[in-house]
Amino acid sequence: MKKKLLLTFLTVAFSIVLLVGCTTKQESTGGNEEKVVNVYTSRHYDADKELYKLFTEETGIKVNVVEGKDDELIERLDREGEDTEADVLIVADAGRLHRAKSQDLLQSVESEVLNKNVPENLRDKDNSWYGLTKRGRVIVYSKDRVNPSELSTYEDLTNPKWKGKILVRSSSNTYNQSLLASFIEINGEDKAKEWAKGLVDNMAREPEGNDRDQAKAVVAGEGDIAIMNTYYLGKLLNSSDPEEVKVGEQVSVFFPNQDTTGTHINISGAGVTKDANNKENAVKFIEFLSQEKAQSVFAEANYEYPVNPNVEPSELLKSWGEFKTQDISLNKLGENNKRAVEIFNEISWK
């Protein structure tokens, strides 16, 4: 009798332990899903960090961040597979977002908020990624040595009159790869290759440095024209370094192809990872970044163009004037990336 009672007691006790354990695990998992979002990002700006804090204040969801370069983060996601902690991937190029999607690292997201806030051409056709900020890749020229009336199109940069006067960074740079990918889409491979070869012929020096370094080289007299992203000039003009401000003040922006195909644009964008453990929080996070408050911060603090059509650019960007953009889906920047890299190698753009 005593043995039977003891057996019954142990069975009940064991069942209670299992029940409590399961309940505790469920509650813990549920709590994590509600309070955490893990972000892999190639962006390293103070404005982004402020937005992460604001998101946490508004939602109670803590943002854990891992920073790295675009390709490094994509490779890490691929290597980690199902074991990844990442819920969101943010990179600074539509071509890299396309790469992440093509490697099956992102998942499709259905969000009325994102579809409303992000125009169709600035998001993936299958909703695997969404643009967050926009920048133009423009001509930046010396105010002292170049009359803007001499400038017109990207294609005109191959004109012999610019020989030895053009500065641009390496072909390994994603911004240049996406620029050429857009030309492949608009003009075809042959003309895109012809343009790249013509630009190499007119370079003032072998490519080196980042976009800001190209502007510095213009001011130093190494060349007269640079190909740059717009927000880098904004950063020069608002730098804490007086010398960088001087550089920014001695150059100006020209938006090419306004009477033809439009100026090339690219984005920083985000997608929910395929194996996200906190998908709901990830979607909330990207939605937050697409809304007017966050878009205004991107525009004012980082000199990027908002993707949300309800948000105006900063006063600095407005001062450069409105401009027509290329009328292509940014998916094409990724689809044409491989051929763009091949062309760069073929014509020896270092």
Steps between C-alpha positions, in 0.01 A plus 500: 500500500779737597694413182192574289449838670868586456487407132188710451662796677816479291298478176298809590812691609683411180202615293492831684872555435450431130202734485684780681806451281298517180308802623819679600659429159193623315484816707872561454481450127192717475667771706802502273286530190323800646809682629793439264595554137850406379636711216795442267585834340769651281388850599708667772336837548409678822157576354428127474599442862265778611218338304565164665466666841181673394357171373572338837341789688184479290462121487697352790689287246877499557714534187817288499739607225785327318689730261710394203553551128224404258666189357634388838152506654347312208773236521447474876126450457565231241753325724278510809195364320219394734718577802519874429385743765430770238141610443571796268767566239574863404747576220584810298438376147206353310736262321611349831140465615431311179800276572367417846163416350651285223693303764169429677597702807191723511129430522201668342309739725140613463460847649246763403709757688812427294311484172353841580824662615746358244432557128485190283825566314686532833401159634545142391240365260442205737509716816827345621655843565395863527690824442556721805707788362589624155809667353596627157833412337585833346772716348683716752714770342748772588326836523821675393593289198175365355208692357183294567378589151772263375337208681210296367496118522692203635573412138665839440762414764666287231551810283873570438456845654495329842818298444709491817231683697266233645529349848311192616549216745579135427284267292477271804278764659133399502383849405697491175385146425138603539557811288629287212223245559247778444669593170484135390126506564439834327751498213599136455829321568695634201436866578556443870839346425584783262418753773713323760797482261463867412491599866817302575670685215407834660597419860734743671662218700447135589191461720566527872326608819133550584253754363613778732858442387393571142369843600820569692701408191293742289578783742868398505506541121552134412190509281205725423205261527406218739224238496351490850192423705310810608502437873881502514501864397246568773734341751793708380304824532385409851821340623656584838829530310540855359720369219224267379252788509738701279509211254121485488475872440731489197300245302142478379247240385378435148219255428580332165258379230214728597386527139542128428495197728536672838754488781597166649372430852568224748369417846576371841241236571390228737357151487381242753739205512373160392563344841396795716397396851322830556322558171218711640745732673712514185205615292408761763858625495514545121155657499618748764799598286272564202267732687513878492678560831791269419517612138537860614794401719671326208444811288607764752783321682655291225424706186325212324185530293193346669328212324169589662330740256337688788836615637695789348879502457713715729552867419851425376377240253221733391760768427653271238168491316255234394612236254363231274604144590555191287170326433603142578426249774792476741474121472690548173807627686537157653402303192763681290773506765693197376525638147600843634791345691604305191504818291711681759752217486497489121582870463745509795313740727707431813 
